[in-house]
C-alpha cells in the first residue's frame, strides 16, 4: 500500500476539514443486516530512517453505498485530512477512486522512538446476501467501450509494475483460463473461470519472509513460487494476481483493501484486514469480488461476489495503478508498524434494529394507543351523562346510563348487553 505517497500529499493539506467520502456504484449483490459500531485502531510504529526525521503516519477509509466510516477522536490529535486517490492526487469526494486520508505528524522522531497512534471511528456497515450474478446478466469484454470512456479503459486496463500481465507467467495462465472457458468473452465466464483456476492451483499460505522487506511482489513473482504443487500467498497476493489476469483479458479491475468484521454469537467483532478486487461487469457496473478462494468449497460458498453474512467488509483503500518502489533518504517506507490491535469497542443500539423488532414496537405502540383512546372515550361518556343529569334533575345523582361505556353506542331501553359491541351495560 502506498501510504508513503499519501503522506507526501498530506503535508500540503493539513488544514483541510474531515469530509464525507464517495459512494461508489451499487453492487449487484444485495445487502442485509446493517450494524453500527465504534472501532478502535491502536497502532505502534517506529521510524525507518537512520537519523531523526519527521514521520507522517497516514491511514485511510472509503465510503460505499453499504459502508460509511466517520472519524470520532484520536491521540495524538488528528493533524488533518484530505480526499485523494492512491497516487496522492486531489480528487472529488464523489470520484470512484477517492479515499479519505487521515494523518498524524511526529516531528524529529528518532529511530529508537516508539510512536503510538490511537483513534476511534464509527462504522455503519451492512453484510451481504449470496451473490445473484449469473452469466446471462453480464455483457461481453467487447462491450466495455459502450459503458466506459476511453480514458477510463486506459486507466483501469493499464499494465503496472505489480500487475505485469504481459509477462510469460501471466500469459501462460491466461491461455489456460481461455481454454477452460472455451474462448468465451462473457465477463462472468472469464471471472468465474479465473476463480476456478485459483481454487485448483492456489493455496493460502505465508511462508517466512515470503515478500519481505518490500511487503509486496509482482503478480508474475507469485506464479514463480510454489508449495506442494500449488502457488501460494495471502489475500494481497491473490488480489494482485487476479487484478493482473483481469486486465490481461481486457476487463477493468482495481484492488481494494479494508477491515473485515464478523458477527460472532450476535456480536460484531474485528477479524483483521483483507484485500479483494473490484471488476467492471457490462450491464451491471463495478462489482466487488472476493478472490481469496484457495479451494473449491470456498468458491462454491462465495460464488462471484463478496463473502455473505456473517462477514462485513469496511473498505479503507483502493488502488488503480502502482509503480516500482522508490527509495527516499535510504528507505522505501518511512515507518514500520510494529503491532497493536484493531477491535470493536462498542456496538450501538441502532445496529441491532431489525424489521422484526420494529414491527414488535409498532404493535405495542398501537395497543397502548387503543387503550388510551378507550379510556378517554369512557371519561367523555361519563361527563356527558353527568351533564344530562344536571339538566333533567334526576334525583339520587346516579341515573341509568344512556350510552355504552365501551363503544359509545346508544343504550337500548331494555336488555343488559350492548347490541353493538356485546359489552355488559353498567
C-alpha positions as CSV (number, residue, x, y, z in Angstrom):
1,X,0.0,0.0,0.0
2,X,1.4,3.4,-1.0
3,X,0.7,5.2,2.3
4,X,4.1,6.9,2.0
5,X,2.8,8.6,-1.2
6,X,-0.3,9.7,0.6
7,X,1.9,11.2,3.3
8,X,3.7,13.5,0.9
9,X,0.5,15.0,-0.4
10,X,-1.0,15.1,3.1
11,X,1.7,17.6,4.2
12,X,0.3,20.2,1.9
13,X,-3.3,19.7,3.0
14,X,-3.1,19.5,6.8
15,X,-5.7,22.2,7.3
16,X,-8.5,20.6,5.3
17,X,-11.5,19.5,7.3
18,X,-12.7,15.9,7.6
19,X,-15.2,15.4,4.8
20,X,-17.7,12.8,3.5
21,X,-16.3,10.2,1.2
22,X,-17.6,8.9,-2.2
23,X,-20.4,6.4,-2.7
24,X,-19.4,4.1,-5.5
25,X,-21.7,2.4,-7.9
26,X,-24.2,0.0,-6.3
27,X,-23.2,-3.6,-6.5
28,X,-25.5,-6.3,-7.8
29,X,-25.1,-8.2,-4.5
30,X,-27.9,-7.2,-2.1
31,X,-27.0,-6.0,1.4
32,X,-28.7,-7.1,4.7
33,X,-28.4,-6.7,8.5
34,X,-27.0,-3.2,9.0
35,X,-24.8,-2.7,12.1
36,X,-23.2,0.3,13.7
37,X,-20.1,0.0,15.9
38,X,-17.2,2.1,17.3
39,X,-13.9,0.6,16.1
40,X,-10.7,1.4,17.8
41,X,-7.3,1.4,16.0
42,X,-4.4,1.3,18.3
43,X,-1.1,1.0,16.4
44,X,2.6,1.2,17.4
45,X,5.2,2.2,14.9
46,X,8.8,3.3,14.6
47,X,10.8,5.4,12.1
48,X,12.5,3.5,9.4
49,X,15.1,6.3,8.9
50,X,18.6,6.0,10.3
51,X,18.5,9.5,11.8
52,X,15.9,11.7,13.5
53,X,13.2,12.5,10.9
54,X,9.6,13.8,10.7
55,X,7.2,11.0,10.4
56,X,3.7,11.4,8.9
57,X,1.5,8.4,9.7
58,X,-1.4,8.1,7.3
59,X,-4.5,5.9,7.4
60,X,-7.4,5.9,5.0
61,X,-11.1,5.0,4.7
62,X,-13.7,4.8,1.9
63,X,-17.4,5.2,1.9
64,X,-19.7,3.0,-0.3
65,X,-23.4,2.5,-0.6
66,X,-23.2,-0.1,2.2
67,X,-20.3,1.1,4.4
68,X,-19.7,4.5,5.9
69,X,-16.8,5.5,8.3
70,X,-16.9,8.6,10.5
71,X,-13.9,9.8,12.4
72,X,-14.5,10.2,16.2
73,X,-11.4,11.0,18.1
74,X,-7.7,10.3,18.4
75,X,-4.4,10.5,20.4
76,X,-2.4,12.4,19.3
77,X,-4.8,14.9,17.8
78,X,-5.5,14.4,14.1
79,X,-3.4,16.8,12.1
80,X,-5.9,16.9,9.2
81,X,-7.4,15.0,6.3
82,X,-7.6,15.1,2.5
83,X,-9.6,13.5,-0.2
84,X,-7.1,11.9,-2.6
85,X,-6.5,8.8,-4.8
86,X,-3.9,6.2,-4.3
87,X,-1.4,8.3,-6.2
88,X,-1.9,11.2,-3.8
89,X,-3.7,13.3,-6.3
90,X,-6.6,15.5,-5.1
91,X,-9.9,14.2,-6.3
92,X,-13.6,14.9,-5.8
93,X,-15.2,13.2,-2.9
94,X,-17.6,11.5,-5.4
95,X,-14.8,10.1,-7.5
96,X,-14.7,6.3,-7.9
97,X,-11.0,6.2,-6.7
98,X,-11.5,8.7,-3.8
99,X,-10.2,7.8,-0.3
100,X,-10.2,9.9,2.9
101,X,-6.6,10.1,4.1
102,X,-6.2,10.9,7.8
103,X,-2.8,12.0,9.1
104,X,-0.8,12.4,12.3
105,X,2.7,14.0,12.5
106,X,5.6,13.1,14.7
107,X,8.3,15.7,14.5
108,X,12.0,14.7,14.7
109,X,11.2,11.1,15.6
110,X,14.4,9.2,16.5
111,X,14.8,5.6,15.1
112,X,14.5,4.3,18.6
113,X,11.3,6.1,19.5
114,X,8.1,4.1,19.9
115,X,5.3,6.0,18.3
116,X,1.7,5.4,19.1
117,X,-1.5,6.4,17.2
118,X,-4.8,5.6,18.8
119,X,-8.1,6.6,17.1
120,X,-11.8,5.7,17.1
121,X,-14.1,5.7,14.1
122,X,-17.8,5.0,13.8
123,X,-18.6,2.3,11.3
124,X,-22.1,1.9,9.7
125,X,-21.9,-1.2,7.6
126,X,-24.2,-3.9,6.1
127,X,-23.4,-7.5,5.3
128,X,-24.3,-9.3,2.1
129,X,-26.8,-11.9,0.8
130,X,-25.4,-14.6,-1.5
131,X,-24.5,-13.1,-4.9
132,X,-27.2,-13.4,-7.6
133,X,-25.0,-12.6,-10.5
134,X,-25.2,-15.1,-13.5
135,X,-23.7,-15.3,-16.9
136,X,-26.9,-14.2,-18.6
137,X,-27.0,-10.9,-16.8
138,X,-23.4,-9.8,-17.7
139,X,-22.1,-8.5,-21.0
140,X,-19.0,-9.3,-23.0
141,X,-15.5,-7.9,-22.9
142,X,-16.0,-6.2,-26.3
143,X,-19.0,-4.3,-24.8
144,X,-16.7,-2.3,-22.4
145,X,-16.4,0.7,-24.8
146,X,-20.2,1.1,-24.6
147,X,-20.1,1.6,-20.8
148,X,-16.7,3.2,-20.0
149,X,-14.8,6.1,-21.7
150,X,-11.5,5.6,-23.5
151,X,-9.8,7.4,-20.7
152,X,-11.3,5.1,-18.1
153,X,-10.5,2.0,-20.1
154,X,-6.8,3.1,-20.3
155,X,-6.7,3.9,-16.6
156,X,-8.2,0.6,-15.4
157,X,-6.6,-1.7,-18.0
158,X,-3.1,-0.2,-17.8
159,X,-0.2,-2.7,-17.1
160,X,1.6,-1.6,-14.0
161,X,4.7,-2.6,-12.0
162,X,2.9,-5.2,-9.9
163,X,0.2,-6.1,-12.4
164,X,2.6,-7.3,-15.1
165,X,0.2,-9.2,-17.3
166,X,2.4,-9.2,-20.4
167,X,4.9,-11.5,-18.5
168,X,5.3,-15.0,-19.8
169,X,3.9,-16.4,-16.4
170,X,0.7,-14.4,-16.7
171,X,0.3,-15.1,-20.4
172,X,0.5,-18.8,-19.7
173,X,-2.2,-18.7,-17.1
174,X,-4.4,-16.5,-19.4
175,X,-4.2,-19.1,-22.1
176,X,-5.2,-21.9,-19.7
177,X,-8.2,-20.0,-18.5
178,X,-9.2,-19.1,-22.0
179,X,-9.1,-22.8,-23.0
180,X,-11.2,-23.8,-20.0
181,X,-13.9,-21.2,-20.7
182,X,-13.9,-22.3,-24.4
183,X,-12.9,-18.9,-25.5
184,X,-15.9,-17.1,-24.0
185,X,-15.7,-13.3,-23.9
186,X,-18.6,-13.1,-21.4
187,X,-17.1,-11.3,-18.4
188,X,-18.9,-13.5,-15.9
189,X,-17.4,-16.6,-17.6
190,X,-13.9,-15.2,-17.5
191,X,-14.2,-14.1,-13.9
192,X,-15.7,-17.5,-12.8
193,X,-13.0,-19.3,-14.8
194,X,-10.2,-17.4,-13.2
195,X,-11.6,-18.0,-9.7
196,X,-11.9,-21.7,-10.5
197,X,-8.3,-21.7,-11.6
198,X,-7.4,-20.1,-8.2
199,X,-9.4,-22.8,-6.4
200,X,-7.4,-25.6,-8.1
201,X,-4.0,-24.0,-8.3
202,X,-3.6,-21.6,-5.4
203,X,-3.2,-22.2,-1.6
204,X,-3.5,-19.8,1.3
205,X,-0.1,-19.8,3.0
206,X,2.5,-17.3,4.1
207,X,6.0,-18.8,4.4
208,X,8.5,-16.9,6.4
209,X,9.9,-13.8,4.6
210,X,7.8,-14.5,1.5
211,X,7.9,-10.9,0.3
212,X,9.9,-9.0,2.9
213,X,11.3,-6.3,3.0
214,X,9.2,-4.8,0.2
215,X,5.9,-6.1,1.6
216,X,4.8,-6.8,-2.0
217,X,5.9,-8.7,-5.1
218,X,4.8,-8.7,-8.7
219,X,1.9,-11.0,-9.9
220,X,4.4,-12.9,-12.0
221,X,6.6,-13.5,-8.9
222,X,3.6,-15.1,-7.2
223,X,3.4,-17.6,-10.1
224,X,7.2,-18.4,-9.8
225,X,6.8,-19.8,-6.3
226,X,5.0,-23.0,-5.4
227,X,4.5,-25.2,-2.5
228,X,3.0,-28.7,-2.6
229,X,2.3,-28.3,-6.2
230,X,0.4,-25.0,-5.8
231,X,1.2,-21.3,-6.0
232,X,0.8,-19.7,-2.6
233,X,0.2,-16.4,-0.9
234,X,-2.2,-14.5,1.3
235,X,-5.1,-12.2,0.4
236,X,-2.9,-9.4,-1.1
237,X,-1.1,-11.8,-3.4
238,X,-4.4,-13.3,-4.6
239,X,-5.8,-9.8,-5.2
240,X,-2.7,-8.6,-7.2
241,X,-2.7,-11.8,-9.3
242,X,-6.4,-11.6,-10.0
243,X,-6.2,-7.9,-11.0
244,X,-3.3,-8.6,-13.4
245,X,-5.2,-11.5,-15.0
246,X,-8.4,-9.4,-15.4
247,X,-6.5,-6.6,-17.1
248,X,-4.7,-9.0,-19.3
249,X,-8.1,-10.2,-20.6
250,X,-9.3,-6.6,-21.1
251,X,-11.5,-6.4,-18.0
252,X,-11.1,-3.2,-16.0
253,X,-10.1,-4.1,-12.4
254,X,-8.8,-2.5,-9.3
255,X,-7.6,-3.7,-5.9
256,X,-9.4,-2.7,-2.7
257,X,-8.3,-3.3,0.9
258,X,-10.0,-2.8,4.3
259,X,-11.2,-4.2,7.6
260,X,-13.2,-7.3,8.0
261,X,-15.9,-7.6,10.8
262,X,-17.8,-10.7,11.6
263,X,-20.9,-11.5,13.5
264,X,-19.8,-13.9,16.3
265,X,-22.5,-15.1,18.6
266,X,-24.6,-12.0,17.9
267,X,-21.7,-9.5,18.5
268,X,-19.8,-7.9,15.6
269,X,-16.0,-8.4,16.1
270,X,-13.0,-7.2,14.1
271,X,-11.3,-10.2,12.3
272,X,-8.5,-8.4,10.6
273,X,-7.5,-6.6,7.4
274,X,-8.2,-8.1,4.0
275,X,-7.8,-7.4,0.2
276,X,-10.3,-8.1,-2.6
277,X,-11.0,-6.7,-6.1
278,X,-13.5,-4.6,-8.0
279,X,-14.1,-5.6,-11.6
280,X,-16.3,-3.9,-14.2
281,X,-19.2,-6.0,-15.5
282,X,-21.0,-4.7,-18.5
283,X,-24.8,-4.3,-17.8
284,X,-24.1,-4.3,-14.1
285,X,-21.2,-1.9,-13.3
286,X,-18.3,-2.0,-10.9
287,X,-18.7,-5.2,-8.8
288,X,-16.7,-6.3,-5.8
289,X,-15.3,-9.8,-5.8
290,X,-13.8,-12.0,-3.1
291,X,-10.8,-13.5,-4.8
292,X,-9.1,-15.4,-2.0
293,X,-10.5,-18.7,-3.0
294,X,-7.8,-21.4,-2.2
295,X,-10.2,-24.4,-2.6
296,X,-13.4,-25.4,-4.4
297,X,-15.6,-25.3,-1.3
298,X,-14.6,-21.6,-0.8
299,X,-15.6,-20.8,-4.4
300,X,-18.9,-22.6,-4.1
301,X,-19.9,-20.9,-0.9
302,X,-18.8,-17.4,-2.1
303,X,-19.7,-17.5,-5.8
304,X,-19.0,-14.4,-7.8
305,X,-19.2,-11.6,-5.2
306,X,-18.2,-10.9,-1.7
307,X,-18.5,-13.3,1.2
308,X,-22.1,-13.2,2.5
309,X,-23.2,-12.8,6.1
310,X,-21.8,-13.1,8.8
311,X,-18.9,-11.1,7.3
312,X,-18.8,-7.3,6.9
313,X,-16.4,-5.5,4.6
314,X,-15.2,-2.0,5.6
315,X,-13.2,-0.5,2.7
316,X,-10.2,1.6,3.6
317,X,-8.1,1.9,0.4
318,X,-8.4,1.4,-3.3
319,X,-5.5,1.2,-5.9
320,X,-5.9,1.7,-9.6
321,X,-2.2,1.8,-10.5
322,X,1.2,1.3,-9.0
323,X,4.9,1.9,-9.7
324,X,8.2,0.4,-8.7
325,X,9.2,1.2,-5.1
326,X,11.4,4.3,-4.9
327,X,13.9,4.9,-2.2
328,X,13.8,8.2,-0.3
329,X,16.6,9.1,2.1
330,X,17.7,5.5,2.2
331,X,14.3,3.9,2.8
332,X,11.2,2.9,0.8
333,X,8.9,3.0,3.8
334,X,9.2,6.0,6.2
335,X,7.9,3.9,9.1
336,X,7.3,0.3,10.2
337,X,4.1,-0.7,12.0
338,X,5.3,-2.9,14.9
339,X,2.0,-4.1,16.2
340,X,-1.1,-3.1,18.1
341,X,-4.8,-4.0,17.7
342,X,-8.0,-3.2,15.8
343,X,-11.1,-4.0,17.8
344,X,-14.8,-3.2,18.2
345,X,-15.1,-1.1,21.4
346,X,-18.9,-1.0,21.4
347,X,-21.8,-1.8,19.2
348,X,-24.5,0.9,19.2
349,X,-28.1,0.0,19.8
350,X,-29.1,1.1,16.3
351,X,-27.0,-1.7,14.9
352,X,-29.4,-4.2,16.5
353,X,-32.5,-2.7,14.8
354,X,-34.3,-5.3,12.6
355,X,-37.6,-5.2,10.8
356,X,-39.0,-7.8,13.3
357,X,-38.2,-5.6,16.2
358,X,-39.6,-2.5,14.5
359,X,-42.8,-4.4,13.9
360,X,-43.0,-5.6,17.5
361,X,-42.5,-2.0,18.8
362,X,-45.3,-0.8,16.4
363,X,-47.7,-3.4,17.8
364,X,-47.0,-2.3,21.4
365,X,-47.5,1.4,20.4
366,X,-50.8,0.6,18.6
367,X,-52.1,-1.4,21.6
368,X,-51.2,1.4,24.0
369,X,-52.8,4.0,21.7
370,X,-56.1,2.0,21.5
371,X,-56.2,1.5,25.3
372,X,-55.6,5.2,25.9
373,X,-58.4,6.1,23.4
374,X,-60.8,3.8,25.0
375,X,-60.1,5.3,28.4
376,X,-60.7,8.8,27.1
377,X,-63.9,7.8,25.5
378,X,-65.3,6.3,28.7
379,X,-64.4,9.5,30.5
380,X,-66.2,11.7,28.0
381,X,-69.3,9.5,28.2
382,X,-69.4,9.8,32.0
383,X,-69.0,13.6,31.7
384,X,-71.9,13.7,29.1
385,X,-74.2,11.8,31.4
386,X,-73.4,14.0,34.4
387,X,-74.3,17.0,32.2
388,X,-77.6,15.4,31.2
389,X,-78.3,14.6,34.9
390,X,-78.0,18.3,35.8
391,X,-80.4,19.2,33.0
392,X,-83.1,16.6,33.7
393,X,-82.8,16.9,37.5
394,X,-83.0,13.2,38.1
395,X,-82.7,12.7,42.0
396,X,-80.2,10.5,43.6
397,X,-77.3,11.6,41.4
398,X,-77.0,8.1,39.7
399,X,-79.2,7.9,36.6
400,X,-79.3,5.0,34.4
401,X,-76.5,5.4,31.8
402,X,-77.7,6.4,28.4
403,X,-74.6,5.2,26.4
404,X,-72.4,2.1,26.3
405,X,-69.2,3.0,28.1
406,X,-67.3,0.6,25.9
407,X,-68.2,1.7,22.4
408,X,-70.3,4.8,23.0
409,X,-73.4,3.4,21.3
410,X,-77.0,4.5,22.3
411,X,-78.2,2.3,25.2
412,X,-81.3,0.2,24.3
413,X,-84.4,0.7,26.5
414,X,-84.3,-2.9,27.6
415,X,-81.5,-5.5,28.0
416,X,-78.2,-5.8,29.9
417,X,-75.8,-6.0,27.0
418,X,-74.9,-3.5,24.2
419,X,-76.2,-4.6,20.8
420,X,-73.2,-3.1,19.1
421,X,-70.2,-4.5,21.0
422,X,-71.7,-7.0,23.4
423,X,-70.3,-5.3,26.4
424,X,-72.3,-5.7,29.7
425,X,-74.1,-2.4,30.4
426,X,-73.5,-0.7,33.7
